[in-house]
Amino acid sequence: MNPTVFQQSLQEKGIELTTKQLDQFHTYYELLVEWNKKMNLTSITDREEVFLKHFYDSITVSFYTDFTKETSLCDVGAGAGFPSIPLKICFPNLRVTIVDSLQKRIGFLEHLAEQLQLEQVQFFHDRAETFGKNRDFRESFDVVTARAVARMSVLSELCLPLVKKEGRFIAMKGSQGKEELEKAKKAISILGGKVEDIHTFTLPKEESERSIIVIRKTKNTPKSYPRKAGTPNRNPIE
Ligand SMILES: C[S@@+](CC[C@H](N)C(=O)[O-])C[C@H]1O[C@@H](n2cnc3c(N)ncnc32)[C@H](O)[C@@H]1O
């Protein structure tokens, strides 16, 4: 997807990018490719592919959630910034918190945020299991997102403790989303969530399948979750 088609495709969804915002996406691309030479950030480096498979793909979350109203967003395992940084560029009013267990990626994101002059973005080098126990952040976010971090049952334990009551946990998945969701229903219920929606669609052009799973937080998460770092992965609630 070339940048002009990217802009037009977003326009069709009601998102009008200014020149400044489009420039921010170009700078994001340049920095991603430059830093990717020194560290592993992405296997996708072609400009058109990055615009489609990282930038556009990240923004698809906003087709199903009103980010003009939602204010605080936590992105668990954002890696090189997906989906939260493209969302922040499109919706500058968002207050973004990123948690990732890899210090090098946090270093890249701090530099990126400075170069893009993003405000109200904070970064934490931490594991979601410990971050979710921190009183300052536990059950404090309107929306928690995660893309390509863990399977749904594990991911629910990493993300739902951070969502405030009546907030939403939004998981970005590929074609395996529905299947993963079936196995995660027990975990979602124990952790205080309720499946609200599952949106399935294909990405433009290359037509690979995507699913966006929306979980509403209806009850507080029991204090015993998340369990110790590594436990959700080793012994998922299934
Ligand atoms: C495959 S990458 C995906 C990155 C990004 N979300 C994307 O879609 O491109 C997974 C990221 O999750 C982070 N991660 C994995 N487990 C985590 C945990 N328990 N807590 C915080 N970050 C974690 C990794 O360091 C990595 O940056």
The ligand as an SDF file (V2000), in Angstrom:
LIG
                    3D

 27 29  0  0  0  0  0  0  0  0999 V2000
    6.1340  -10.5280   18.3730 C   0  0  0  0  0  0  0  0  0  0  0  0
    6.4000   -9.0280   19.1980 S   0  0  0  0  0  0  0  0  0  0  0  0
    4.9930   -8.1070   18.6470 C   0  0  0  0  0  0  0  0  0  0  0  0
    5.2290   -6.6430   18.7280 C   0  0  0  0  0  0  0  0  0  0  0  0
    4.0890   -5.7420   18.2580 C   0  0  0  0  0  0  0  0  0  0  0  0
    2.9480   -5.8080   19.1380 N   0  0  0  0  0  0  0  0  0  0  0  0
    3.6970   -6.0260   16.8280 C   0  0  0  0  0  0  0  0  0  0  0  0
    2.5430   -6.3370   16.5950 O   0  0  0  0  0  0  0  0  0  0  0  0
    4.5470   -5.9180   15.9430 O   0  0  0  0  0  0  0  0  0  0  0  0
    5.9740   -9.3960   20.8840 C   0  0  0  0  0  0  0  0  0  0  0  0
    6.4520   -8.3450   21.8730 C   0  0  0  0  0  0  0  0  0  0  0  0
    5.8800   -8.6200   23.1390 O   0  0  0  0  0  0  0  0  0  0  0  0
    6.8690   -8.4580   24.1470 C   0  0  0  0  0  0  0  0  0  0  0  0
    6.4440   -9.3430   25.2530 N   0  0  0  0  0  0  0  0  0  0  0  0
    6.3000  -10.6880   25.2420 C   0  0  0  0  0  0  0  0  0  0  0  0
    5.8710  -11.1320   26.4290 N   0  0  0  0  0  0  0  0  0  0  0  0
    5.7260  -10.0420   27.2340 C   0  0  0  0  0  0  0  0  0  0  0  0
    5.3270   -9.8430   28.5880 C   0  0  0  0  0  0  0  0  0  0  0  0
    4.9690  -10.8740   29.3600 N   0  0  0  0  0  0  0  0  0  0  0  0
    5.2840   -8.5960   29.0660 N   0  0  0  0  0  0  0  0  0  0  0  0
    5.6480   -7.5310   28.2930 C   0  0  0  0  0  0  0  0  0  0  0  0
    6.0550   -7.6540   27.0050 N   0  0  0  0  0  0  0  0  0  0  0  0
    6.0970   -8.8900   26.4780 C   0  0  0  0  0  0  0  0  0  0  0  0
    8.1840   -8.8390   23.4670 C   0  0  0  0  0  0  0  0  0  0  0  0
    9.3120   -8.2330   24.0840 O   0  0  0  0  0  0  0  0  0  0  0  0
    7.9550   -8.3130   22.0420 C   0  0  0  0  0  0  0  0  0  0  0  0
    8.4310   -6.9970   21.8880 O   0  0  0  0  0  0  0  0  0  0  0  0
  1  2  1  0
  2  3  1  0
  2 10  1  0
  3  4  1  0
  4  5  1  0
  5  6  1  0
  5  7  1  0
  7  8  2  0
  7  9  1  0
 10 11  1  0
 11 12  1  0
 11 26  1  0
 12 13  1  0
 13 14  1  0
 13 24  1  0
 14 15  1  0
 14 23  1  0
 15 16  2  0
 16 17  1  0
 17 18  1  0
 17 23  2  0
 18 19  1  0
 18 20  2  0
 20 21  1  0
 21 22  2  0
 22 23  1  0
 24 25  1  0
 24 26  1  0
 26 27  1  0
M  CHG  2   2   1   9  -1
M  END
$$$$
